[in-house]
Amino acid sequence: MNLSDSQTGGAGPRRVSAMEAVLCHLRDAIERGEYAIGDKLPSEAELCRTLEVSRPVLREALRALQTMGLTASRTGKGTFVVADAVGDPTFGDYTAGDLLEVRRHVEIPVARYAARRRTPEHLELLRRLLDRMDRETDATAWAAMDTHFHLAVAEATQNPVFRRVIEEIRDALARQSAFLNQLGDRREQSNREHRAVVEALADGSEDAAAEAMSHHLERVGTTLTAIVRPACAAPRTATRAVAHTHTPTAPHGPAPTEDRSR
């Protein structure tokens, strides 16, 4: 069974990656009970042979299953099912829900302050970064720049505490960004949303900056929800093949009160 070239159905079918196809099949098998809680998944070698995908592709899918909270890896023993339904994905030390809640209460006010206090140098840095993100083809490098973008907006507030807060969640942001790009095809949309934030900062419009950041975070949340509760179009023949390898066992921030502007 070859999952290296799959499509989703429906109007305007979107070609999905091999990793998405493998993830969909394994997740479907777990949620349908073909792998029960406590069961060990087949070995990487066995899954690669059955699904006809490379080991790097399989490992990406297995990492996504862990992020979704469905499996856990035990060193030297393999990957085990720990849940039969997707909960709140975890990125490093933080769940997606906790991360998004904090981001809404920090980054929307940050955008307001940045619109008032940004300098020409801040805008130049952000625009250069956006241009690099538009050209970047490596997913890992793009995710790192995504995090850098949010740090740069915090820097534009000229309040070091805001940058420190974003620094604290930097690793989680990068993990979340990579996850959303792999499974939610977010990169181009995110680039457009980032550019809308920078345009509002350049105009010095606090309301527009807050609205643009709020929209960006809303889209992040919507994509996460869609990933957690997808209409998984896994062909049943593929699911059966996997089963044969079974081994039982927008709030607005406060109005700035101090002008440290250009």
C-alpha positions in Angstrom: 0.0 0.0 0.0 1.6 3.2 -1.2 0.6 6.4 0.8 3.2 8.6 -0.8 0.8 10.3 -3.2 -2.7 10.8 -1.7 -5.6 13.2 -2.3 -8.4 14.3 -0.1 -11.9 14.1 -1.7 -14.6 16.7 -2.0 -14.8 19.9 -4.1 -11.5 21.1 -5.2 -9.5 18.1 -3.9 -6.2 19.1 -2.2 -3.2 16.8 -2.6 -1.9 15.9 0.8 1.6 14.9 1.8 2.7 11.4 2.5 3.0 12.3 6.2 -0.6 13.6 6.4 -1.8 10.4 4.7 0.1 8.2 7.2 -1.0 10.3 10.1 -4.6 10.1 9.0 -4.5 6.3 8.7 -2.8 5.7 12.0 -5.1 8.1 13.8 -8.1 6.6 12.2 -7.0 3.1 13.3 -6.5 4.3 16.9 -9.8 6.2 17.1 -11.7 3.2 15.6 -10.3 0.9 18.3 -8.0 -1.1 16.0 -5.2 -0.1 18.4 -6.5 0.0 22.0 -5.0 2.1 24.8 -1.9 0.3 26.0 -1.2 -1.4 22.6 2.2 -1.0 21.0 2.2 0.2 17.4 4.1 -1.9 14.9 7.8 -1.2 14.5 8.9 1.6 12.3 10.4 -0.9 9.8 7.1 -2.8 9.6 5.0 0.4 9.2 7.4 1.7 6.5 7.2 -1.6 4.6 3.4 -1.9 4.9 2.6 1.7 4.0 5.5 2.1 1.5 6.8 5.3 2.9 10.2 6.4 4.0 11.3 6.4 7.7 11.6 10.2 7.9 7.9 10.5 6.7 6.8 7.9 9.2 8.6 9.6 12.0 7.0 12.9 11.3 3.6 11.2 11.5 4.5 9.5 14.7 5.6 12.8 16.2 2.3 14.4 15.2 0.4 11.5 16.9 2.4 12.3 20.1 1.7 16.0 19.8 -2.0 15.1 19.5 -1.8 13.1 22.7 -2.7 9.8 21.1 0.7 8.0 21.6 3.8 8.1 23.7 7.3 6.9 22.8 9.1 4.7 25.3 12.9 4.6 24.8 14.0 1.2 23.7 10.4 -0.2 23.7 8.5 1.6 20.9 5.4 3.7 20.5 2.3 3.0 22.6 -1.3 4.2 22.4 -2.2 6.3 25.4 -5.6 7.8 24.3 -8.3 6.9 21.8 -9.3 10.5 21.0 -7.4 13.7 20.3 -7.3 16.1 23.2 -5.5 19.5 23.4 -2.2 19.3 21.4 0.9 20.0 23.4 3.8 22.0 22.2 6.8 21.7 24.4 5.7 22.6 27.9 2.4 24.2 27.0 -0.9 23.0 25.7 -2.4 24.7 22.6 -5.3 26.0 24.6 -3.1 27.6 27.3 -0.7 29.0 24.7 -3.5 30.6 22.6 -5.2 32.1 25.7 -2.0 33.8 26.8 -1.2 35.0 23.2 -4.6 36.7 22.9 -4.0 38.6 26.2 -0.4 39.5 25.3 0.1 39.9 21.6 -3.0 41.9 20.9 -2.0 44.7 23.3 1.6 44.3 22.1 0.4 45.1 18.6 -1.3 48.3 19.9 1.8 49.5 21.7 4.0 48.6 18.7 1.8 50.7 16.4 2.4 53.7 18.6 6.1 53.2 19.4 7.7 51.5 16.4 10.6 53.2 14.7 11.6 53.2 11.1 14.2 50.7 12.0 11.6 48.3 13.5 9.5 48.5 10.4 12.6 47.9 8.1 13.5 44.8 10.1 9.9 43.4 10.0 9.6 44.0 6.2 12.9 42.3 5.5 11.8 39.4 7.6 8.5 39.2 5.7 10.3 39.1 2.4 12.5 36.3 3.6 9.5 34.3 4.8 7.8 34.8 1.4 10.9 33.2 -0.3 11.7 30.5 2.3 11.0 27.0 1.2 12.3 25.1 4.2 9.6 24.4 6.7 11.8 24.4 9.7 13.5 27.6 8.8 10.2 29.3 8.1 8.8 28.2 11.5 11.9 29.8 13.2 11.3 33.1 11.3 7.6 33.0 12.3 8.7 33.1 15.9 11.3 35.8 15.1 8.5 37.9 13.6 6.4 37.8 16.8 9.6 38.7 18.8 10.3 41.6 16.5 6.7 43.0 17.0 7.3 42.7 20.7 10.6 44.6 20.4 8.8 47.4 18.6 6.9 48.1 21.8 10.2 49.2 23.3 9.1 47.4 26.5 11.6 44.6 27.3 9.0 42.7 29.4 6.9 42.0 26.4 9.9 40.5 24.6 10.7 38.4 27.6 7.2 37.0 27.6 7.4 36.0 24.0 10.9 34.6 24.6 9.4 32.3 27.3 7.0 30.7 24.8 9.4 30.8 21.8 10.0 27.1 21.6 6.3 26.3 21.9 5.5 28.8 19.2 8.0 27.2 16.8 6.6 23.8 17.5 3.1 25.0 17.0 4.0 26.8 13.8 5.6 23.6 12.3 2.6 21.6 13.4 0.1 24.0 11.7 2.1 24.2 8.5 2.4 20.4 8.2 -1.3 19.6 8.9 -3.1 22.9 8.3 -1.3 24.3 5.2 -1.0 27.6 7.0 2.2 29.2 5.6 0.9 31.4 2.8 -2.1 32.5 4.8 0.1 33.3 7.8 2.4 35.4 5.6 -0.5 37.5 4.5 -1.7 37.9 8.1 1.8 39.0 9.2 1.9 41.5 6.4 -1.4 43.0 7.5 0.0 43.4 11.0 3.1 45.3 9.6 1.0 47.5 7.4 -1.1 48.6 10.4 2.1 49.2 12.4 3.4 51.3 9.5 0.2 53.3 9.5 0.5 53.9 13.2 -3.0 52.6 13.7 -3.4 51.0 17.1 -6.9 49.7 16.3 -5.9 48.2 13.0 -2.8 46.6 14.5 -4.9 45.0 17.2 -7.5 43.8 14.7 -4.9 42.3 12.4 -3.2 40.4 15.3 -6.5 39.3 16.6 -7.5 37.9 13.2 -4.1 36.1 13.0 -4.6 34.4 16.3 -8.2 33.6 15.5 -7.1 31.8 12.3 -4.4 29.9 14.4 -7.2 28.7 16.7 -9.5 27.8 13.8 -6.8 25.7 12.1 -6.0 23.9 15.4 -9.6 23.1 15.9 -9.9 21.8 12.3 -6.8 19.6 12.8 -8.1 18.2 16.1 -11.5 17.4 14.7 -10.9 16.7 11.0 -13.1 14.9 8.5 -10.4 12.3 7.9 -10.8 11.0 4.4 -8.8 7.8 4.9 -9.5 5.1 2.3 -10.8 2.0 4.1 -8.4 -0.2 2.2 -5.5 1.7 3.7 -7.0 1.5 7.2 -7.3 -2.3 6.8 -3.7 -2.5 5.7 -2.6 -0.7 8.8 -4.8 -2.9 10.9 -3.0 -6.0 9.6 0.2 -4.7 11.2 -1.5 -4.5 14.6 0.4 -5.7 17.7 -2.0 -6.0 20.6 -0.7 -5.5 24.0 -10.2 39.2 20.3 -9.9 41.0 23.3 -8.3 44.5 23.0 -5.4 45.5 25.2 -5.4 48.7 27.3 -4.8 51.9 25.5 -1.1 53.0 25.8 -0.6 55.7 28.4 3.0 56.5 27.5 4.5 57.5 24.2 8.0 56.3 23.6 7.6 56.7 19.8 9.9 57.5 17.1 
